[in-house]
Amino acid sequence: MNKDDFEELFQFLKSVPSIKESMASGMDKGLWWVKFQINIDHPLAWNVVQEMGYILNYLSLEERLPTVFKPVSPPPYLNGGPKEFL
């Protein structure tokens, strides 16, 4: 897989309110991943986190999607607050 393989997904994510344009992607052991940042000052930022968590983790209880949505942050002792590290 190369960057072009993710272009359609990147274009979609860029259309979501609060998602910043810088993104990364890759593959590891046959699984692919995408990283992106959310502008926490955007009024819909928390809604975007909640919606993505629901859609990617729990959309169907009978037939789970092969996806995992994991918001990440540095350890608390390195975290100076949401403006710097979230």
GUDRENTI-510330 format. One line per field, with one value per residue (C-alpha): z, x, y; residue number from 1. Coordinates in pm, whole numbers, plus 32768, in hexadecimal, padded with zeros to 4 digits. Layout:
N
w	c(Z | ...)
u	c(X | ...)
v	c(Y | ...)
k	c(NUM | ...)
END
This chain:
86
w	c(8000 | 7FBA | 8008 | 7ED1 | 7F5C | 807B | 7FB0 | 7FA0 | 8119 | 8155 | 8080 | 8147 | 8296 | 8225 | 81F0 | 835B | 8437 | 8526 | 8481 | 8425 | 82CE | 833F | 8341 | 8340 | 82D8 | 82BD | 82D6 | 83E2 | 83D1 | 82C5 | 837F | 8318 | 83F1 | 83CD | 84C1 | 84C6 | 85B0 | 8628 | 8663 | 87CA | 87AB | 86A0 | 8733 | 86A4 | 8710 | 882B | 874E | 8644 | 8744 | 87C2 | 8666 | 85E5 | 871C | 86EB | 8574 | 8573 | 86B1 | 86E0 | 85AA | 8599 | 86D0 | 8605 | 8506 | 8591 | 849F | 8489 | 8508 | 8649 | 869C | 87AC | 880A | 8894 | 896C | 8A15 | 8B7B | 8C80 | 8D09 | 8BAD | 8B60 | 8B90 | 8B3B | 8A10 | 895A | 8944 | 8939 | 88F3)
u	c(8000 | 8073 | 7FF3 | 7F15 | 7E54 | 7DDE | 7D8A | 7C12 | 7C06 | 7CDB | 7BED | 7AC5 | 7B6D | 7BC8 | 7A55 | 7A02 | 79E4 | 7B09 | 7BF9 | 7D43 | 7DDD | 7F21 | 7EF6 | 7FD0 | 7F94 | 8049 | 8042 | 80BF | 80A5 | 7F99 | 7EC2 | 7EA4 | 7E7F | 7E32 | 7E90 | 7DF8 | 7DD1 | 7C96 | 7C85 | 7C08 | 7B9F | 7A9F | 793D | 78F5 | 7A3C | 79A6 | 7881 | 7975 | 7A30 | 78E9 | 785D | 799E | 79B7 | 7854 | 7869 | 79BC | 7995 | 7821 | 7752 | 76CF | 76B2 | 766A | 7782 | 78AA | 797C | 7AEC | 7B4E | 7BC6 | 7BB1 | 7CA7 | 7CD7 | 7E39 | 7EF9 | 804F | 806B | 7FD2 | 8124 | 8186 | 8031 | 8031 | 7EC2 | 7DDC | 7E60 | 7FBD | 7F91 | 7E31)
v	c(8000 | 815F | 82BD | 82BF | 8196 | 8273 | 83AA | 836C | 8332 | 846B | 853A | 84BC | 8501 | 8663 | 86A4 | 8650 | 8788 | 87BC | 86C2 | 8765 | 872F | 8689 | 8510 | 83DB | 8276 | 812D | 7FB5 | 7ECB | 7D4F | 7D5F | 7E5C | 7FC7 | 80FB | 826E | 8381 | 84DD | 8602 | 86AD | 8823 | 8826 | 8993 | 8939 | 893B | 87DF | 8739 | 866A | 8604 | 858A | 84B4 | 841F | 83DB | 833C | 8264 | 81ED | 81B2 | 8109 | 803D | 7FF3 | 803B | 7ED6 | 7E01 | 7CC5 | 7CEC | 7DAF | 7E79 | 7E1A | 7F74 | 8011 | 8184 | 81E1 | 834E | 8369 | 845B | 8467 | 83E4 | 84CE | 8538 | 85B8 | 8649 | 87C3 | 87E0 | 87BE | 88F1 | 885D | 86E5 | 866A)
k	c(1 | 2 | 3 | 4 | 5 | 6 | 7 | 8 | 9 | 10 | 11 | 12 | 13 | 14 | 15 | 16 | 17 | 18 | 19 | 20 | 21 | 22 | 23 | 24 | 25 | 26 | 27 | 28 | 29 | 30 | 31 | 32 | 33 | 34 | 35 | 36 | 37 | 38 | 39 | 40 | 41 | 42 | 43 | 44 | 45 | 46 | 47 | 48 | 49 | 50 | 51 | 52 | 53 | 54 | 55 | 56 | 57 | 58 | 59 | 60 | 61 | 62 | 63 | 64 | 65 | 66 | 67 | 68 | 69 | 70 | 71 | 72 | 73 | 74 | 75 | 76 | 77 | 78 | 79 | 80 | 81 | 82 | 83 | 84 | 85 | 86)
END
